Amino acid sequence: ELLDMPNVQALADGPPAHAAAYELLKIFAYGTWKDYTARAAQLGQLSAAQATKLKKLSVVSLAAASKSLPYDTLLSELEIGSVRELENLLIECVYGELLSGKLDQQARVFEVHHSLGRDLHPSEVAQMGELLSRWHSGALDALGSIRSKLETYKARCEAASATAAELNSSVENVRANLRAQDDSEPGGGGGGGGFDDRMDFEEDKQRKSGR
């Protein structure tokens, strides 16, 4: 956003000192320490605080590219002379919430758990757009699969409910037929008890035997 401001963009067409400041600003936006040192003669010398900040931003860029950062790679990319200085810088990055991870001093590696994002270089915009497009397509496919599974589950539930209703209807029909047969027999409607009474008696016996 800062680089898009007209007064900032005007620096690029200004005097050499202004143009150098604009180029340096771009490096701090999405460049690395290596990008700076390759053009240090044109961009001018950084203060100690500026150099430290750019090295921290460089660590963030490296962490975005790999979840495992060997000490040797970091020492080379950041041009740091000692492991102690490197570890102090990484600790400052963690406390500054630029990234989170674990220092493995024995393996001489920093394991990245999470890192902040940086501005995209203009050359990376198309690649990011393609990546987001693939992610969007994958998300739509996943939603379609979930919707299909839900519809299948709903259909199975409805089929199970229909089967249960059909079974209950069949049972009621059998009960009704047996009741009709019982009523048609001599003395079927008398005090000897009908079909429903016998059913209740059988159910009561089953409950008692299960105790």
C-alpha positions in Angstrom: 0.0 0.0 0.0 2.8 2.4 0.8 4.5 1.7 -2.5 1.3 2.5 -4.3 1.0 6.0 -3.0 1.6 8.6 -5.7 4.1 10.7 -3.7 6.1 7.5 -2.9 6.1 6.4 -6.5 7.3 9.9 -7.5 10.6 9.1 -5.7 11.5 6.7 -8.5 11.7 9.6 -11.0 13.3 12.0 -8.7 17.0 12.7 -8.0 19.4 9.8 -7.6 19.1 9.9 -3.8 15.3 9.8 -4.0 15.4 6.9 -6.5 17.8 5.0 -4.3 15.4 5.5 -1.3 12.5 4.2 -3.4 14.5 1.1 -4.4 15.5 0.5 -0.8 11.9 0.8 0.3 11.0 -1.9 -2.2 13.6 -4.2 -0.7 12.2 -3.7 2.8 8.7 -4.4 1.4 9.5 -7.8 -0.3 13.3 -8.1 -0.7 16.0 -9.8 1.3 19.4 -9.1 2.8 21.0 -10.6 -0.3 19.0 -8.3 -2.5 20.4 -5.3 -0.6 24.0 -6.4 -0.5 23.9 -7.0 -4.3 23.2 -3.3 -4.7 24.6 -1.8 -1.6 26.9 0.5 -3.5 23.9 2.2 -5.2 21.5 2.0 -2.3 23.8 3.4 0.4 24.7 2.1 3.9 22.1 1.0 6.3 22.2 1.8 10.0 22.6 -1.0 12.5 18.9 -1.0 13.3 17.9 -1.0 9.6 20.3 -3.9 8.9 18.9 -5.9 11.8 15.3 -5.2 10.6 16.1 -6.3 7.0 17.7 -9.5 8.3 14.6 -10.3 10.3 12.4 -9.7 7.3 14.7 -12.0 5.3 14.2 -14.7 7.9 10.5 -14.3 7.4 10.9 -14.8 3.7 13.0 -17.9 4.2 10.5 -19.3 6.7 7.7 -18.8 4.1 9.7 -20.9 1.6 10.8 -23.7 4.0 9.7 -25.1 7.4 13.2 -26.2 8.2 16.0 -23.6 8.1 19.5 -25.0 8.6 21.9 -22.7 10.5 24.4 -22.9 7.6 21.8 -21.5 5.2 20.8 -18.7 7.5 24.4 -17.8 8.2 25.1 -17.5 4.5 21.9 -15.7 3.5 22.1 -13.2 6.3 25.9 -12.9 6.3 26.2 -13.4 10.1 29.5 -14.4 11.5 28.5 -16.5 14.5 25.9 -19.0 15.6 25.3 -17.1 18.8 24.5 -13.9 16.9 22.2 -15.9 14.6 20.3 -17.5 17.5 19.9 -14.1 19.2 18.4 -12.8 15.9 16.0 -15.8 15.7 15.0 -15.3 19.3 14.2 -11.6 18.6 12.1 -12.7 15.6 10.1 -15.1 17.9 9.6 -12.5 20.6 8.7 -9.9 18.0 6.0 -12.4 16.8 7.4 -12.4 13.2 7.5 -16.2 13.4 7.2 -19.1 15.8 9.3 -22.2 15.9 12.0 -24.2 17.7 15.7 -23.9 17.9 17.4 -27.3 17.5 21.0 -26.5 18.6 22.2 -30.0 18.3 20.9 -30.4 14.7 21.8 -26.8 13.9 18.4 -26.0 12.4 15.4 -23.8 13.2 12.1 -25.6 12.8 9.4 -23.1 11.6 5.9 -23.5 13.0 4.4 -20.3 11.7 5.5 -17.1 10.1 4.0 -13.8 9.1 3.4 -12.9 5.4 5.2 -10.2 3.5 4.2 -8.1 0.5 4.4 -9.9 -2.8 6.9 -9.0 -5.4 5.0 -7.9 -8.6 6.4 -10.9 -10.4 4.8 -13.2 -7.8 1.2 -11.9 -8.2 0.3 -14.1 -11.2 1.7 -17.2 -9.4 -0.3 -16.3 -6.2 -3.4 -15.8 -8.3 -3.0 -19.2 -9.9 -2.4 -20.8 -6.4 -5.6 -19.1 -5.1 -7.5 -20.3 -8.1 -6.4 -23.9 -7.5 -7.4 -23.6 -3.8 -10.8 -22.3 -4.8 -11.3 -25.2 -7.2 -10.3 -27.6 -4.6 -12.6 -26.1 -2.0 -15.5 -26.3 -4.5 -14.7 -30.0 -5.2 -14.6 -30.7 -1.4 -18.0 -28.9 -0.9 -19.5 -30.9 -3.8 -18.3 -34.2 -2.3 -19.7 -33.2 1.2 -23.0 -32.2 -0.4 -23.2 -35.6 -2.3 -22.4 -37.6 0.8 -25.1 -35.6 2.8 -27.7 -36.3 0.0 -26.7 -40.0 0.1 -27.1 -40.1 3.9 -30.5 -38.3 3.7 -31.7 -40.8 1.0 -30.6 -43.8 3.2 -32.4 -42.3 6.2 -35.6 -41.8 4.2 -35.3 -45.3 2.8 -34.8 -46.7 6.4 -37.8 -44.7 7.6 -40.0 -46.0 4.7 -38.9 -49.6 5.5 -39.7 -49.2 9.2 -43.1 -47.7 8.3 -43.8 -50.6 5.9 -42.8 -53.1 8.6 -45.0 -51.5 11.2 -47.8 -51.6 8.7 -47.3 -55.3 8.0 -47.2 -56.0 11.8 -50.5 -54.1 12.3 -52.0 -56.0 9.4 -51.0 -59.3 10.9 -52.3 -58.3 14.3 -55.6 -57.2 12.7 -55.9 -60.5 10.9 -55.2 -62.5 14.0 -57.6 -60.4 16.0 -60.3 -61.0 13.4 -59.7 -64.7 13.4 -59.8 -64.8 17.2 -63.1 -62.9 17.1 -64.6 -65.3 14.6 -63.9 -68.4 16.7 -66.7 -69.7 19.0 -66.4 -67.8 22.3 -63.7 -65.6 20.9 -65.3 -62.4 22.1 -66.1 -63.8 25.6 -64.4 -63.6 29.0 -61.7 -66.0 27.9 -59.7 -63.1 26.7 -59.0 -62.1 23.2 -55.9 -61.8 21.0 -54.7 -58.6 22.6 -55.0 -60.1 26.1 -52.9 -63.1 25.1 -50.3 -60.7 23.5 -50.1 -58.8 26.7 -49.9 -62.0 28.7 -47.0 -63.3 26.5 -45.2 -59.9 26.8 -45.6 -60.0 30.6 -44.2 -63.6 30.7 -41.2 -62.5 28.6 -40.5 -59.6 31.0 -40.7 -61.7 34.1 -38.4 -64.4 32.6 -35.8 -61.8 31.8 -35.5 -60.7 35.4 
